[in-house]
């Protein structure tokens, strides 16, 4: 196993880079260490996105086109 350490200037860039790395199939783990005082909003948004992703919203939709048509049909 090998470890790479990367330093970026802004916390939101660190979180964006972490998301990209998580999507690479051979990457086993991604850890982000940031200055806590500088990223309270970014951290809150990131946590909300992780919560949404873990709930697998809309996973029961089989045909997205039919689902959207049903939502738009205001006369039904």
C-alpha positions in Angstrom: 0.0 0.0 0.0 1.2 3.5 -0.8 0.1 6.9 0.7 0.0 10.2 -1.1 -0.3 13.5 0.8 -1.6 16.6 -1.0 -1.8 20.1 0.3 -4.4 22.6 -1.2 -5.1 26.2 -0.2 -8.8 26.1 0.3 -11.0 23.6 2.2 -13.6 23.3 -0.6 -10.8 22.3 -3.0 -9.8 19.6 -0.6 -13.3 18.2 -0.4 -13.7 18.4 -4.2 -10.4 16.5 -4.7 -11.5 13.9 -2.1 -14.7 13.3 -4.0 -12.8 12.7 -7.2 -10.4 10.4 -5.5 -13.2 8.3 -3.9 -14.6 7.6 -7.4 -11.3 5.9 -8.6 -11.7 2.2 -8.2 -8.2 1.4 -6.9 -8.3 4.1 -4.2 -9.0 2.4 -0.8 -9.4 5.3 1.6 -9.5 9.1 1.4 -9.0 11.2 4.5 -9.3 15.0 4.6 -7.6 17.0 7.3 -8.5 20.7 7.2 -8.3 23.8 9.4 -11.6 23.6 11.3 -12.0 27.3 11.7 -11.8 27.9 8.0 -14.4 25.5 6.7 -17.5 25.4 8.9 -19.9 26.1 5.9 -18.1 23.7 3.6 -18.1 21.0 6.2 -21.8 21.4 6.9 -22.6 21.2 3.2 -20.3 18.2 2.8 -22.0 16.4 5.7 -25.4 17.1 4.2 -24.4 15.7 0.9 -22.9 12.6 2.5 -26.2 12.1 4.4 -28.2 12.4 1.2 -25.9 10.0 -0.6 -26.2 7.4 2.1 -30.0 7.4 1.9 -30.0 6.4 -1.8 -32.9 8.7 -2.7 -34.8 7.9 -5.8 -33.4 4.4 -5.9 -36.9 3.0 -6.4 -37.4 4.8 -9.8 -37.1 2.4 -12.6 -38.0 4.6 -15.5 -36.9 8.3 -14.9 -38.7 9.6 -18.0 -42.1 8.1 -16.9 -41.5 9.4 -13.4 -40.9 12.9 -14.7 -44.0 12.7 -16.9 -46.1 11.6 -14.0 -44.8 14.6 -11.9 -45.5 17.1 -14.7 -49.0 15.8 -15.5 -51.0 18.4 -13.6 -54.4 17.0 -14.7 -54.2 13.6 -13.2 
